[in-house]
Amino acid sequence: MKHYALLIALVLPISVQSIANQNQETQDASVSQQSLTEQEKYQQWATELWQSLQPTTGEVKLPGAVATLNVPDNFYYLSPEDTDKVLVEIWGNPPGQNTLGMLFPSGMTPFDAESWGVTIEYEQDGYISDKDADDINYSELLTQMKLDTQRSSEERVKQGYPAIELVGWAEQPYYDKDSHKLHWAKEVRFEGYEQNTLNYNIRVLGRRGVLVLNFIANMEQKPLIDSNLESVLALAEFDEGSRYSDFDPDVDKVAAYGLGALVAGKVLAKSGFFAAALIFLKKFGVFIVIGIAALAKKLFVRKASDN
């Protein structure tokens, strides 16, 4: 009897441990299966969303504007409706951006971890005089912009979005008097994000307003953006009759501000303060950390073959 009791005493812990191990293996398998299911949900969501977009190249007449884009093969254009899907559903920005579309480099999708793009807008505030181009103190301007950003950031936080800090110039403003194109870059910090965001801004002056193009990227991508700047500057032009040189002082409205205010004004509303943060990593409540790059490439190849 003692031997029997001893045997039970020896076997019981082993049996309990064995059962515990089996339960743990079952739980691990269940978690693994659950994670796989979440990945499958994400892939289905991403695939369906990407397939709903319509990338375009060639001549693009901007909706509601007086300008045309000549989109080369190394870029593609997305309509305002498609752009809203990218900015809000994929990148997690507030709705209501009201763009005229967006440009992306070919071979890259909005789902790509290294994704960057160019938003397009038009502000019809009138003809902007460039007479003060050589008189602007950009150091003083930056100080005021930081204060404006801080105030606007407080409103964003109240709406549940990350706080924003304007770190400084990533590229000081430069105005080309011949092409009437102004460009500058800001380094922006979004609360909760490890990398700072690069906002590279382009303004194309026209007869009745300004064409607004803003790069959205991370600071570490600045060399890449610099290498694409001239291409983007070249593809945006006003149509004949709406160009800067077509201005008629007898009939055309003159804007109430100059180039300096164009750089500083409407800091958050119109200056491209979008967070290029890929919220799909937690789209279904879990971190999906594998297969993203492969999926992005697969999506682009599939879309290219469909077109």
C-alpha positions as CSV (number, residue, x, y, z in Angstrom):
1,M,0.0,0.0,0.0
2,K,2.9,2.3,0.8
3,H,4.5,1.5,-2.5
4,Y,1.2,2.3,-4.3
5,A,0.9,5.6,-2.4
6,L,4.5,6.4,-3.3
7,L,3.9,5.6,-6.9
8,I,0.9,7.9,-6.9
9,A,2.9,10.7,-5.3
10,L,5.6,10.3,-7.9
11,V,3.3,10.1,-10.9
12,L,0.8,12.7,-9.9
13,P,3.2,15.7,-10.2
14,I,4.4,14.4,-13.6
15,S,0.8,14.0,-14.8
16,V,-0.2,17.4,-13.6
17,Q,2.9,19.0,-15.2
18,S,2.1,17.0,-18.4
19,I,-1.5,18.3,-18.4
20,A,-0.2,21.8,-17.7
21,N,2.2,21.6,-20.6
22,Q,-0.5,20.3,-22.9
23,N,-2.8,23.2,-21.8
24,Q,0.0,25.7,-22.5
25,E,0.6,24.2,-25.9
26,T,-3.1,24.4,-26.7
27,Q,-3.2,28.1,-25.5
28,D,-0.1,28.9,-27.6
29,A,-1.7,27.3,-30.6
30,S,-4.9,29.2,-30.0
31,V,-3.0,32.5,-29.7
32,S,-1.0,31.7,-32.8
33,Q,-4.3,30.8,-34.7
34,Q,-5.9,34.0,-33.4
35,S,-2.9,36.1,-34.6
36,L,-3.0,34.4,-38.0
37,T,-6.7,35.3,-38.2
38,E,-6.0,38.9,-37.4
39,Q,-3.3,39.0,-40.0
40,E,-5.7,37.5,-42.5
41,K,-8.3,40.2,-41.6
42,Y,-5.7,42.9,-42.1
43,Q,-4.6,41.5,-45.5
44,Q,-8.2,41.3,-46.7
45,W,-8.8,44.9,-45.5
46,A,-5.6,46.2,-47.2
47,T,-6.2,44.3,-50.4
48,E,-9.8,45.5,-50.8
49,L,-8.8,49.1,-50.0
50,W,-5.9,49.1,-52.4
51,Q,-8.0,47.5,-55.2
52,S,-10.6,50.3,-54.7
53,L,-7.9,53.0,-55.5
54,Q,-7.3,54.2,-59.1
55,P,-3.7,55.2,-59.7
56,T,-3.3,57.5,-62.7
57,T,-0.3,58.8,-64.8
58,G,0.0,61.2,-67.7
59,E,-2.0,64.4,-68.0
60,V,-4.3,65.1,-65.0
61,K,-6.7,68.0,-64.9
62,L,-7.0,68.9,-61.3
63,P,-10.7,68.9,-60.2
64,G,-12.1,72.4,-59.6
65,A,-8.7,74.0,-60.2
66,V,-7.1,75.9,-63.1
67,A,-4.0,73.7,-63.3
68,T,-2.8,70.5,-64.9
69,L,-0.4,67.9,-63.6
70,N,1.8,66.0,-66.1
71,V,2.5,62.9,-64.0
72,P,5.5,61.0,-65.2
73,D,5.9,57.2,-65.0
74,N,7.9,57.4,-61.8
75,F,4.9,58.8,-60.0
76,Y,1.2,58.1,-59.8
77,Y,-1.8,60.3,-58.9
78,L,-4.8,59.5,-56.7
79,S,-8.1,61.4,-56.9
80,P,-9.4,63.4,-53.9
81,E,-11.7,60.5,-52.9
82,D,-8.8,58.0,-53.0
83,T,-6.6,60.5,-51.2
84,D,-9.1,60.8,-48.4
85,K,-9.0,57.0,-47.9
86,V,-5.2,57.1,-47.6
87,L,-5.0,60.0,-45.2
88,V,-7.9,59.0,-43.0
89,E,-8.3,55.2,-43.2
90,I,-4.7,54.2,-43.6
91,W,-2.6,57.0,-42.1
92,G,-5.1,57.9,-39.3
93,N,-5.5,61.7,-40.0
94,P,-8.5,63.8,-39.1
95,P,-11.2,63.8,-41.9
96,G,-12.1,66.8,-44.0
97,Q,-8.7,67.6,-45.5
98,N,-10.3,68.6,-48.8
99,T,-7.4,67.9,-51.1
100,L,-7.3,67.9,-54.9
101,G,-5.5,64.5,-54.8
102,M,-2.1,63.1,-54.0
103,L,1.1,61.9,-55.7
104,F,3.0,58.8,-54.8
105,P,6.3,57.4,-56.2
106,S,5.7,54.4,-58.5
107,G,6.4,51.0,-57.0
108,M,5.3,52.2,-53.6
109,T,1.9,51.9,-51.9
110,P,0.4,53.9,-48.9
111,F,0.8,50.6,-46.9
112,D,4.6,50.5,-47.4
113,A,6.5,51.2,-44.2
114,E,8.7,53.7,-46.1
115,S,5.8,55.3,-47.8
116,W,5.8,59.0,-48.6
117,G,3.5,61.2,-50.8
118,V,2.6,64.7,-51.9
119,T,-0.8,66.2,-51.2
120,I,-2.3,68.7,-53.6
121,E,-4.6,71.7,-52.8
122,Y,-5.6,75.0,-54.3
123,E,-6.2,78.3,-52.4
124,Q,-8.0,80.9,-54.5
125,D,-7.3,83.9,-52.3
126,G,-6.2,86.1,-55.2
127,Y,-2.9,87.2,-56.9
128,I,0.0,87.2,-54.4
129,S,2.6,89.9,-54.9
130,D,6.2,88.7,-54.7
131,K,7.6,92.2,-54.2
132,D,8.6,91.4,-50.6
133,A,10.5,88.2,-51.6
134,D,13.9,89.7,-50.6
135,D,12.8,91.4,-47.4
136,I,11.4,88.4,-45.4
137,N,13.1,87.6,-42.1
138,Y,12.6,83.9,-41.9
139,S,14.1,83.6,-38.4
140,E,11.4,85.9,-37.0
141,L,8.8,84.1,-39.1
142,L,9.8,80.7,-37.7
143,T,9.3,82.0,-34.1
144,Q,5.8,83.1,-34.9
145,M,5.0,79.8,-36.7
146,K,6.1,77.9,-33.6
147,L,3.7,79.9,-31.4
148,D,0.9,79.3,-33.9
149,T,1.6,75.6,-34.0
150,Q,1.5,75.4,-30.3
151,R,-2.0,77.0,-30.1
152,S,-3.3,74.8,-32.9
153,S,-1.8,71.7,-31.2
154,E,-3.8,72.4,-28.1
155,E,-7.0,72.2,-30.2
156,R,-5.9,69.0,-31.8
157,V,-5.3,67.4,-28.4
158,K,-8.8,68.4,-27.3
159,Q,-10.1,66.5,-30.4
160,G,-8.1,63.4,-29.4
161,Y,-5.2,63.7,-31.8
162,P,-1.5,63.7,-30.9
163,A,0.1,67.0,-30.0
164,I,2.4,68.7,-32.6
165,E,5.6,70.6,-32.2
166,L,7.2,72.6,-35.0
167,V,10.9,71.8,-34.4
168,G,12.3,74.2,-37.0
169,W,13.3,74.6,-40.7
170,A,14.4,71.4,-42.4
171,E,15.0,73.7,-45.4
172,Q,14.8,77.5,-45.3
173,P,12.2,79.0,-47.7
174,Y,13.4,79.7,-51.3
175,Y,11.6,81.6,-54.0
176,D,12.3,81.3,-57.7
177,K,11.3,84.6,-59.3
178,D,11.4,83.1,-62.8
179,S,9.0,80.2,-62.2
180,H,7.1,81.9,-59.3
181,K,7.5,78.8,-57.2
182,L,8.2,78.9,-53.5
183,H,9.4,75.9,-51.4
184,W,10.5,75.3,-47.9
185,A,10.6,72.4,-45.4
186,K,9.6,72.0,-41.7
187,E,10.6,69.4,-39.2
188,V,7.6,68.4,-37.1
189,R,7.3,66.3,-34.0
190,F,4.1,64.3,-33.3
191,E,3.6,63.2,-29.7
192,G,4.0,59.4,-29.4
193,Y,6.0,58.9,-32.6
194,E,9.7,58.0,-32.5
195,Q,10.6,59.7,-35.8
196,N,10.0,63.3,-36.7
197,T,7.9,64.1,-39.7
198,L,9.2,66.1,-42.7
199,N,6.8,68.6,-44.2
200,Y,8.2,69.8,-47.5
201,N,6.0,72.6,-48.9
202,I,5.7,73.9,-52.5
203,R,3.6,76.9,-53.6
204,V,3.0,77.6,-57.2
205,L,1.8,81.2,-57.6
206,G,-1.0,81.8,-60.2
207,R,-3.2,84.5,-61.5
208,R,-6.0,84.0,-59.0
209,G,-4.5,81.8,-56.3
210,V,-1.9,79.3,-55.2
211,L,-1.3,75.7,-56.0
212,V,-0.3,73.9,-52.8
213,L,1.9,70.8,-52.8
214,N,3.1,69.2,-49.6
215,F,5.5,66.3,-49.2
216,I,4.6,63.9,-46.3
217,A,7.6,61.9,-45.1
218,N,9.9,61.1,-42.2
219,M,13.0,63.2,-41.5
220,E,15.3,60.4,-42.4
221,Q,13.7,60.4,-45.9
222,K,14.8,64.0,-46.6
223,P,17.7,63.0,-49.0
224,L,15.1,61.0,-51.0
225,I,12.7,63.9,-51.1
226,D,15.5,66.3,-52.1
227,S,16.3,64.1,-55.0
228,N,12.6,64.2,-56.2
229,L,12.0,67.9,-55.5
230,E,12.8,69.1,-59.0
231,S,10.6,66.5,-60.6
232,V,7.6,67.5,-58.5
233,L,8.3,71.2,-59.1
234,A,8.3,70.6,-62.8
235,L,5.0,68.6,-63.1
236,A,2.8,71.3,-61.6
237,E,1.8,74.2,-63.9
238,F,-1.2,76.5,-64.2
239,D,-3.2,76.4,-67.4
240,E,-2.8,79.2,-70.0
241,G,-4.8,82.2,-68.9
242,S,-4.4,81.3,-65.2
243,R,-0.6,81.7,-64.9
244,Y,1.1,84.3,-62.7
245,S,2.1,86.3,-65.8
246,D,-1.6,86.5,-66.9
247,F,-2.5,88.8,-64.0
248,D,-4.7,91.8,-64.9
249,P,-4.7,94.5,-62.2
250,D,-7.9,96.0,-63.6
251,V,-10.0,92.9,-63.1
252,D,-8.2,90.4,-60.9
253,K,-8.4,90.2,-57.1
254,V,-5.1,90.8,-55.2
255,A,-4.5,88.7,-52.0
256,A,-4.3,90.5,-48.7
257,Y,-1.0,88.9,-47.9
258,G,2.5,88.4,-49.4
259,L,5.0,85.6,-49.5
260,G,5.9,85.7,-45.9
261,A,2.3,85.2,-44.8
262,L,2.0,82.5,-47.3
263,V,4.7,80.5,-45.5
264,A,3.4,81.3,-42.0
265,G,-0.3,81.4,-42.5
266,K,-2.9,78.6,-41.8
267,V,-0.1,76.5,-40.2
268,L,-2.1,73.4,-39.5
269,A,-5.1,73.9,-41.7
270,K,-3.3,74.1,-45.1
271,S,0.3,73.3,-44.5
272,G,0.2,69.6,-44.7
273,F,0.5,68.6,-41.0
274,F,-0.5,65.0,-41.7
275,A,1.1,62.3,-39.6
276,A,2.5,59.6,-41.9
277,A,1.8,57.0,-39.2
278,L,0.6,53.7,-40.5
279,I,-2.2,52.9,-38.1
280,F,-2.9,49.6,-39.9
281,L,-0.4,48.0,-37.5
282,K,-3.1,48.1,-34.9
283,K,-6.1,48.1,-37.3
284,F,-7.7,45.1,-35.7
285,G,-6.5,45.6,-32.2
286,V,-3.3,43.6,-32.4
287,F,0.2,44.3,-33.7
288,I,0.7,42.8,-37.1
289,V,4.5,42.7,-37.5
290,I,5.2,40.2,-40.3
291,G,4.6,40.3,-44.0
292,I,3.9,44.0,-44.4
293,A,6.6,44.8,-46.9
294,A,5.8,41.7,-48.9
295,L,2.1,42.6,-48.9
296,A,2.7,46.1,-50.0
297,K,4.8,45.0,-52.9
298,K,2.3,42.3,-53.8
299,L,-0.5,44.9,-53.8
300,F,1.3,47.2,-56.1
301,V,2.3,44.5,-58.5
302,R,-1.3,43.3,-58.6
303,K,-2.6,46.8,-59.2
304,A,-0.1,47.4,-62.0
305,S,-1.0,44.2,-63.7
306,D,-4.7,45.0,-63.5
307,N,-4.1,48.4,-65.1
